[in-house]
Amino acid sequence: MMTKEELLEMLERMRAGEIAPSQVVEKLSNLPYEDIGFAKIDHHRTLRLGLPEVIYSAGKTADQVSEIFFRMAASGADVMATRADEEAFAAVKARLPQAAYHRAARMITLRQRAQEAPLGSLAVLAAGTSDLPVAEEAAIAAECMGAAVLRIYDVGVAGLHRLLAQREAMQQADVVIVCAGMEGALPSVVGGMVAAPVIAVPTSVGYGAAFGGLAALLGMLNSCSPNITVANIDNGFGAAYVAAMILRRIRMRLTA
C-alpha cells in the first residue's frame, strides 16, 4: 500500500535516475488490487482515501487472516485486523513476529511506517467498563491511523460528576467518540458540552430491553444534540475511521 506522497517521491526518484523504471513497475504491479483467490486485497485504497484497507477477521479462518495480513504487510504498510481471536493472532505472529495483539479490542496491529506528527486530538469516551472492548477498538484503530487519542473511561450518566470532572480535557479534542450501551444517553450529554463533532457508538451492553444495542442506537439517533452522528452497534472501528478522516481533512486545510 502506498500513499500519494510516497508515490510522488518514487516518481521523482525515477526522474532523477535514482531508481529504474522497471523498479517502479514492480512497485505498482499490485495496484489497484492483489487477487489471492479467496480475497482481493485493495492496495489502492490508501491512494484513494488516504487510509488503508483493514481486515475484518470475523468469519475468516486463521490461515485466511494470516495470508491477507502477510500480503498487506509486504507492501511496507501499517496493517490492522479487527474482530480477531487468539488463533488468528497466533497464525499472524508465526509469520510476522513483530505483530501485536490487543486482547480487549480483539485487534491485531503491525506498525511499520515512520510515525508522523499526530493528525489531531481525538477523545474516546466509554460510559462503563463493559463498553471498553468497543472503546478500545476505536482508540487503537485511531492511533494506528495517526490520531493522538485521549481515553476517558467509566464516565456514564449514572454518575455525572465523573464526566463533569473531565470537561476541560474533552473540550480540547478536535473530534469525540462516545461509546455507550443501555439507554445510550451519554453522547447527548457530551454533545452539549463540546464544540466538536461527536461520533456516538451504541454498544450491545445491557439487559433484555436493551435489545443488543438497539435501544442505545435509537436513543442516539433521536438525540437533540445537533453535533452528533451515529455509527453502527459495536462499530468502534468505523467511528475511528471517520474520525481519522475528519482529522486528516483538518490538517490538510491547515497546512495547505
C-alpha positions in Angstrom: 0.0 0.0 0.0 1.3 3.4 -1.0 0.4 6.9 0.0 0.2 9.7 -2.6 3.3 11.3 -1.0 5.2 8.0 -1.4 4.1 7.6 -5.0 5.2 11.1 -5.9 8.5 10.6 -4.1 9.1 7.4 -6.1 8.3 9.1 -9.4 10.7 11.9 -8.6 13.4 9.4 -7.8 12.8 7.8 -11.1 13.0 11.1 -12.9 16.3 11.8 -11.1 17.7 8.5 -12.3 17.9 7.1 -8.7 15.7 4.1 -9.5 14.9 2.3 -12.7 11.5 2.3 -14.5 11.4 -1.5 -14.0 11.5 -1.0 -10.2 8.6 1.4 -10.4 6.6 -1.0 -12.5 7.3 -3.7 -9.9 6.2 -1.5 -7.1 2.9 -0.6 -8.9 2.2 -4.2 -10.1 -0.2 -4.9 -7.3 -2.3 -1.8 -7.9 -5.2 -1.4 -7.7 -5.7 -4.8 -6.0 -4.0 -8.2 -5.5 -6.1 -11.3 -6.2 -5.1 -14.2 -3.9 -8.1 -16.4 -4.7 -10.2 -16.1 -1.6 -9.7 -12.3 -1.3 -8.9 -9.3 -3.5 -6.6 -7.0 -1.4 -7.2 -3.3 -2.1 -3.7 -1.9 -2.1 -5.0 1.2 -3.9 -7.3 2.3 -1.0 -4.6 4.4 0.6 -4.1 6.4 -2.6 -7.9 6.9 -2.9 -8.8 7.6 0.7 -5.6 8.4 2.5 -6.2 5.5 4.9 -5.6 1.7 4.2 -7.9 -1.2 3.9 -8.4 -3.0 7.2 -9.0 -6.8 7.7 -12.4 -7.8 9.3 -11.4 -11.1 10.8 -14.8 -12.5 11.8 -15.9 -15.3 9.5 -12.4 -15.8 8.1 -10.2 -18.7 9.1 -6.9 -18.1 10.9 -5.0 -19.0 7.8 -7.0 -16.6 5.7 -6.4 -13.7 8.1 -2.7 -14.6 8.2 -2.3 -14.7 4.5 -4.1 -11.4 3.9 -2.2 -9.8 6.8 1.1 -11.0 5.4 0.4 -9.8 1.8 -0.6 -6.3 3.1 2.5 -6.1 5.3 4.7 -7.0 2.4 3.9 -3.6 0.9 5.5 -1.9 3.9 2.2 -0.5 5.2 0.8 -0.5 8.7 -1.7 -3.3 9.0 -4.8 -3.8 11.2 -7.2 -6.7 11.7 -10.3 -6.2 13.7 -12.5 -8.8 15.5 -9.5 -11.2 15.6 -9.3 -14.1 18.0 -6.2 -15.6 19.6 -6.0 -18.3 16.9 -5.8 -15.7 14.2 -3.1 -13.8 16.1 -1.0 -16.9 16.5 -1.2 -17.5 12.8 -0.1 -13.9 12.0 2.6 -13.9 14.7 4.1 -17.1 13.2 4.8 -15.1 10.0 5.2 -11.6 11.4 6.7 -11.8 14.9 6.5 -8.0 15.3 2.7 -8.0 15.1 0.9 -7.1 18.3 -2.4 -8.4 19.8 -4.8 -6.1 21.7 -6.9 -8.6 23.6 -9.6 -6.1 24.9 -10.2 -4.7 21.4 -9.7 -8.1 19.7 -7.3 -6.4 17.2 -4.0 -7.3 15.6 -1.8 -4.5 14.5 1.6 -4.0 12.8 3.3 -0.7 12.7 5.9 -0.3 10.0 5.8 3.2 8.8 7.8 6.0 10.4 5.4 7.8 12.8 4.5 11.3 11.8 3.2 14.1 13.9 -0.4 13.2 15.2 -3.3 14.2 12.9 -5.0 15.9 15.7 -6.7 15.2 19.0 -9.4 12.6 19.5 -11.2 11.8 22.8 -12.6 8.4 23.2 -15.2 8.0 25.9 -16.8 4.9 27.4 -19.9 5.0 29.5 -18.9 2.0 31.6 -16.2 -0.7 31.9 -18.4 -3.1 29.9 -18.1 -0.7 26.9 -14.3 -0.9 26.9 -14.0 -3.5 24.1 -15.7 -1.2 21.7 -14.0 1.9 23.0 -10.6 0.2 22.8 -11.3 -0.9 19.2 -11.9 2.8 18.4 -8.9 4.1 20.3 -6.4 1.6 18.9 -7.7 1.9 15.3 -7.5 5.7 15.6 -3.9 5.6 17.0 -2.9 3.3 14.1 -4.3 5.8 11.7 -2.3 8.7 13.2 -4.6 10.3 15.8 -3.5 11.4 19.3 -6.0 9.6 21.5 -7.2 10.6 24.9 -9.1 7.8 26.7 -11.8 8.8 29.2 -13.5 5.7 30.6 -16.3 4.9 33.0 -18.0 8.3 32.9 -21.6 7.2 32.3 -24.6 9.3 33.2 -25.4 7.3 36.4 -22.5 9.3 38.0 -22.5 12.5 36.0 -19.9 14.1 38.3 -17.3 11.7 36.8 -18.0 13.2 33.4 -18.0 16.8 34.5 -14.6 16.3 36.0 -13.3 15.6 32.5 -14.9 18.6 30.9 -11.7 20.6 30.2 -10.0 17.6 28.7 -12.9 16.8 26.4 -13.1 20.4 25.2 -9.5 20.1 23.9 -10.4 17.4 21.4 -11.0 18.0 17.7 -13.3 15.0 17.5 -15.0 12.9 20.2 -16.1 9.3 20.0 -18.6 8.2 22.7 -19.4 4.5 23.3 -22.4 3.6 25.4 -24.9 0.9 25.9 -28.1 0.5 27.9 -30.2 3.6 27.1 -27.3 5.3 25.3 -27.7 8.7 26.9 -24.0 9.7 27.2 -23.4 11.1 23.7 -26.3 13.6 24.0 -24.8 14.9 27.3 -21.3 15.1 25.7 -22.7 16.7 22.6 -23.9 19.6 24.7 -20.5 20.1 26.3 -18.1 20.2 23.4 -17.7 22.3 20.3 -16.6 19.4 18.2 -18.1 16.6 16.1 -19.3 13.7 18.3 -19.5 10.2 16.9 -21.8 8.1 19.0 -21.3 4.3 19.1 -24.1 2.2 20.6 -22.8 -0.9 22.3 -24.6 -4.2 22.8 -24.4 -3.8 26.6 -27.5 -4.0 28.8 -30.3 -6.2 30.0 -33.2 -7.6 27.9 -35.0 -4.4 26.8 -31.6 -3.0 25.6 -32.2 -5.5 22.6 -28.5 -6.0 22.0 -27.8 -2.3 21.5 -30.9 -1.4 19.6 -32.3 0.8 22.4 -29.0 2.7 22.6 -28.9 3.1 18.8 -32.4 4.5 18.6 -31.7 6.8 21.5 -28.6 8.2 19.8 -30.4 8.6 16.5 -33.0 10.7 18.3 -30.5 12.9 20.2 -31.4 16.5 20.5 -27.7 17.5 20.4 -27.1 18.6 16.8 -23.4 17.8 16.6 -23.9 14.0 16.9 -23.7 11.4 14.2 -24.1 7.7 15.0 -22.2 4.6 14.0 -23.5 1.0 13.9 -23.8 -1.1 17.1 -20.4 -2.0 18.5 -18.6 -0.5 15.5 -15.7 1.3 17.2 -13.5 0.8 14.2 -16.0 2.6 11.9 -16.2 5.5 14.2 -12.4 5.7 14.4 -12.0 5.6 10.6 -14.4 8.5 10.1 -12.7 10.4 13.0 -9.3 9.9 11.4 -10.6 11.2 8.0 -12.0 14.3 9.7 -8.7 14.9 11.4 -6.8 14.4 8.1 -9.0 17.0 6.3 -8.4 19.5 9.1 -4.7 19.1 8.9 -4.7 19.3 5.1 -6.6 22.6 5.3 -4.3 24.0 7.9 -1.1 23.0 6.0 -2.4 24.0 2.5 
